[in-house]
């Protein structure tokens, strides 16, 4: 019985199936959109805790940029051509639009938290299919999911109230 992985492996290395490539493309465009929306928020937030949130948004932007680069480079290593041009990102992202106006820091925290969770959800949605074909790439998704969910927790804590016992 030939598995997808063995069918795509030869003298020239492992090559991703069309499904693996499409799954990685989904993660890629959401990470790029997170980076762009994070900068949009960074520039346009106003209100309480502005400076701290302004700096925290740069951490999220860096995370999106670094992980999108990791995914795009992995795609190339698997002989897939990534497309994170503006048209592709705009057409393919699943993220909720941040908007283009000034936004209060409290609302920005909620919006960015949703986006972080949306990107993590995309990575989780493709994880099992990716893992069945290429566990090495699934390991990259583990790190991405971990980092996104950690940032969602950190930033969402800005607006949380303590639970009553």
C-alpha positions in Angstrom: 0.0 0.0 0.0 1.4 3.4 -1.0 0.8 6.3 1.3 0.7 9.9 0.1 4.1 10.6 1.8 5.8 7.6 0.1 4.2 8.5 -3.3 5.6 12.0 -3.0 9.1 11.0 -2.0 11.8 10.2 -4.4 15.4 11.0 -5.3 14.7 14.7 -5.3 13.1 14.7 -1.8 9.6 15.1 -0.5 7.1 17.0 -2.5 3.8 18.2 -1.1 0.5 17.1 -2.5 -1.9 19.7 -3.8 -3.9 19.3 -0.5 -0.8 20.0 1.7 0.1 23.0 -0.4 -3.4 24.4 -0.2 -3.5 23.9 3.6 -0.2 25.7 4.0 -1.4 28.5 1.8 -4.4 29.0 4.1 -2.2 29.3 7.1 0.2 31.6 5.2 -2.4 34.2 4.1 -3.9 34.4 7.6 -0.5 34.9 9.1 0.3 37.7 6.6 -3.1 39.3 7.3 -2.4 39.1 11.0 0.8 41.0 10.4 -0.9 43.7 8.3 -3.9 44.1 10.7 -1.5 44.2 13.6 0.3 47.2 12.1 -3.0 48.8 11.3 -3.9 48.5 15.0 -0.5 49.7 16.0 -0.8 52.9 14.1 -4.5 53.7 14.9 -5.1 52.8 18.6 -5.9 55.5 21.1 -6.8 55.4 24.7 -5.8 53.9 28.0 -2.6 51.8 28.0 -1.8 53.1 24.6 2.0 52.8 24.9 2.0 49.2 26.3 -0.5 48.0 23.7 1.4 49.9 20.9 4.5 47.9 21.9 2.6 44.6 22.4 1.1 44.9 18.9 4.7 45.0 17.5 5.3 41.7 19.2 2.2 40.3 17.4 3.3 41.8 14.1 6.7 40.2 14.5 5.1 36.9 15.3 2.9 37.0 12.2 5.9 38.0 10.0 8.2 35.3 11.4 5.7 32.5 11.2 4.6 33.5 7.7 8.2 33.4 6.6 8.6 29.9 8.2 5.5 28.6 6.4 6.4 30.2 3.0 10.0 28.8 3.3 8.6 25.3 4.2 6.3 25.5 1.2 9.3 26.2 -1.0 11.2 23.3 0.6 8.2 21.1 -0.4 8.2 22.4 -3.9 5.1 24.5 -3.4 4.9 28.2 -4.6 3.5 30.4 -1.8 1.3 33.4 -2.7 1.1 36.1 -0.1 0.7 39.0 -2.5 -1.9 41.6 -1.6 -4.5 40.2 -4.0 -4.1 36.7 -2.6 -4.1 37.7 1.0 -7.2 39.9 0.5 -9.1 37.2 -1.4 -8.1 34.2 0.8 -7.8 35.4 4.4 -10.4 34.2 6.9 -9.6 37.0 9.4 -12.2 39.5 10.5 -11.4 42.9 9.1 -9.8 45.3 11.7 -11.1 48.5 10.0 -9.3 51.6 8.9 -10.2 54.2 11.5 -8.9 55.1 15.0 -9.9 52.5 17.5 -10.1 52.6 21.3 -7.5 50.4 23.0 -10.2 48.3 24.7 -11.9 47.5 21.3 -8.5 46.9 19.6 -7.6 44.3 22.2 -10.8 42.5 21.5 -10.4 42.7 17.8 -6.7 41.5 17.8 -7.7 38.7 20.3 -10.3 37.5 17.8 -7.7 37.6 14.9 -5.1 35.6 16.9 -7.7 33.0 17.7 -8.8 32.9 14.0 -5.3 32.3 12.8 -4.9 29.6 15.4 -8.2 28.0 14.3 -7.0 27.9 10.7 -3.8 26.2 11.8 -5.8 23.7 13.9 -8.2 23.1 11.1 -5.5 22.0 8.7 -3.3 20.3 11.3 -4.6 16.7 11.0 -4.4 16.6 7.2 -0.9 18.2 7.3 0.2 15.7 10.0 -1.0 12.7 8.0 1.1 13.7 5.0 4.1 15.4 6.7 4.6 15.3 10.4 7.6 17.6 10.1 5.4 20.4 8.8 2.8 19.6 11.5 5.6 20.3 14.1 5.8 23.8 12.7 2.1 24.2 13.1 2.4 23.1 16.7 4.8 26.0 17.4 2.6 28.5 15.5 -0.6 27.4 17.4 1.2 27.6 20.7 2.6 31.1 20.0 -0.7 32.4 18.7 -2.8 31.1 21.6 -0.2 32.4 24.1 -0.5 35.9 22.5 -4.3 35.7 22.5 -4.2 35.0 26.2 -1.7 37.7 26.9 -3.5 40.4 25.0 -7.0 39.4 26.0 -5.9 39.7 29.7 -5.8 43.5 29.1 -9.6 43.6 29.2 -10.4 40.7 31.6 -11.8 41.0 35.0 -10.9 38.5 37.7 -13.3 35.6 38.1 -15.4 35.6 41.2 -15.0 32.6 43.4 
